Amino acid sequence: MGKIFYIMGKSASGKDTIYQKLMEEKEFDFHTVVPYTTRPMRTHEINGRDYFFTDEAGLEEIRQQGRLIELRSYSTVHGIWNYFTVDDGQLDLANYNYLLVGTLESYAAMRRYYGAEVMMPILVEVEDGVRLQRALDREKSQDHPKYAEMCRRFLADAEDFSEEKIEAAGIVQRFGNDSFEDCLKSIRNYIREKM
């Protein structure tokens, strides 16, 4: 049976860059699942690659069909944004290993749905001051920076990744991203061990 390696971490912890690097490595031959969202598309995002972008009616249709695996709703300065995973045939655990990136909350829901023996957590951590500078630099590069939303996400991370929630999700190993290459090397070794 295949495994789902699930990268998570606070905003601007480097999880998306780690995800991209691991997806490029032929050794692991990871498949992935494209999540869904009702938030607006950002600069350089592509529908069906980064997310499946839908609206509230699309989300409700998926819910009515009983295909909703997990759902996270956030009250932002721009309204409610939903992020969710759908049982839409993208996962074939009989034949493949998967690499996903998301939140601690989404990991916990996926773990309940697929089981602890399938879900392999990769929690990436970075000192808060470094993360804040990274988030600011990233937001500045957007065509229409949304600094208020960046700050909301940064503050919400403290609650979303509380020690109690990390423990409740069964996560014992963490990967510090002070040095990107060292962090990536540790994660590669962990993946090899779990495969």
N, C-alpha and C positions, 0 to 999 in steps of 0.2 A: 504494500500500500504506500502511496505517495505521502509526502509531508507538505504542510503549508508553513513556510518560514515567514514570520510576520514582523516587519520592522516598525517600531513605534518610538516616539520621543516627542518632547516638547517642540513647539514651533522653532524653526531655525537651528535645530540640533544637528542638521546634516543628513537626516534620514533619507531624503529624496536623492541626494547625491550618492549615498551608499547604495541605495536601491538601483540607481542607474548603472553604477560600476558592476554590481553583482549580476545584473541582467546581461551585461556585455560578456561575461565570462562563460566560455563554452564548456568548461569543466562541469558546471552545475546544470546546464541545459534547463534553466528555469522557465516555466510558463507563468503567466500572470492572469489576473482578473481585473477588468476595468470596472471601477466603482461608479455609482450614480450620484448626481447632485442636482439640487434645484437652484443653486447659486449661479450668478452670471459667469460667463466664460471670461477668464483673464487673458491678457495679452499673451500671444504665442501658444495658448492652449488649443487643442484640437479635439472636437467631439468624437468619441469612440476610441481615442488614444489616452488622453489624460483622465477623462470622465465621460460617462454618458450624461449629457445635460438634458434635463427634463423640467417639467413644471409640477405644480401641486396636483393637477389632474392626472398626470402620468404616474406620480407616486401613489396616488389613491387607487389607480387601476392595478398597479403591481400588488398593493396591499390586499385588494379584493380577490386577486388571483391566488393569494397565499404563497407568493414567491419571495416575500421580504425576509431576509435573514437577520439583518440588523439595521437600525436607524438611529442616527444622531441628529438632533435639531438644535440649532444655535440661534439665539436672539442677537442679531448684529445691528449695527447702526443703519444698515440697509434693509432691515427686515429679517424674517426667519429664513435661514439657509439650512437645508437638509442634506445630509450625506448618508448613503446607504448602500448595502450590498444585496444583490438579488440572486436568487437561485434561478439562473437563466441558461444553464447548460455550459457555462464557461469552465467549470471544474470537472476534471476527470482524474480522480485520485487513484484509480486502478492502474493508471499508466504514467502519471507525471508528478513531478514535484513543482510546487508553486512558490513564488516570492511575491508578497503583498506588503503594502505600506499603509499605515493608518494610525488610529488612536488606541489608547489603552482600553477605552470603552468598546470600541469595535472589535479589538482582539478578544476581549472577554465574551462578547456575544458570539463570535465565530467559534471560540473554544466550546461554548455550550452547544452550539449547533453541530460541529464536526467531531468534538471530543479532544481531550487533552493529549491523547497519543498521536494525534495528527498535527496539532498546532505547536509550532516551535517559535517561542518569543525571542525577539532581538530588540532589547530596550537600549536606545542610544541616549547618552547623557552628555551635557555640556554646561559649564558654569554660566549662570544667568547673565552676567555682564557681557560675555562673549556672544551669547544668543541674541541679546537685545541689539547689539551692534550689527550682527549679521541680518537680523530682521529689518532694521532701518535701512541698511544698504540695499537689500532686496526690494523693499518697497519704493525706494527712490528711483529704481530702474524701471518701474511701471509707467505706462503712459499717463495714467491717472492714479497717483498714489492714494491709498486709503489708510492714512496714519491712525485714525481712530480705531479702525478695525484691527490693525496690527497691534495696538496697545491692548485692546480687549482680549485678543488671542493670547498675548503674552501673560496677562494677569490670570486668565482662565486656566492656563497650564498648571499653576500651583495647585489648584483644586483637582483638576483632571488627572494629574500624576502624583497625587498624594501617596505617602508611604503606605497608608492603609489600603488604598486601591491597588497598588502594585502588589502588595502581599496577597490580597484577596484574589488577584488574577493568577496567583501561583508562580510569579516571576521571581527567580532567585539570582539569575546572572544578568549583569549589566555591562554595557560597553561604553567606556569613556571616549569621547571624540575630541580630546585635546590635540592629539596628533592624528590626522586623517588616515595616514598610511598604517600606523599602529592599530588603530581602531578597525580598519578594514581587514588587516591580517588576522586579528583576533576573531572577527566575525567569520572569515573564511574557515578558520580552524574549527570553530563551533559547528558550522554547517557540515563540514566533512565528518565530524564526530557523530552528528545526529542522523546523517544519511546512512 
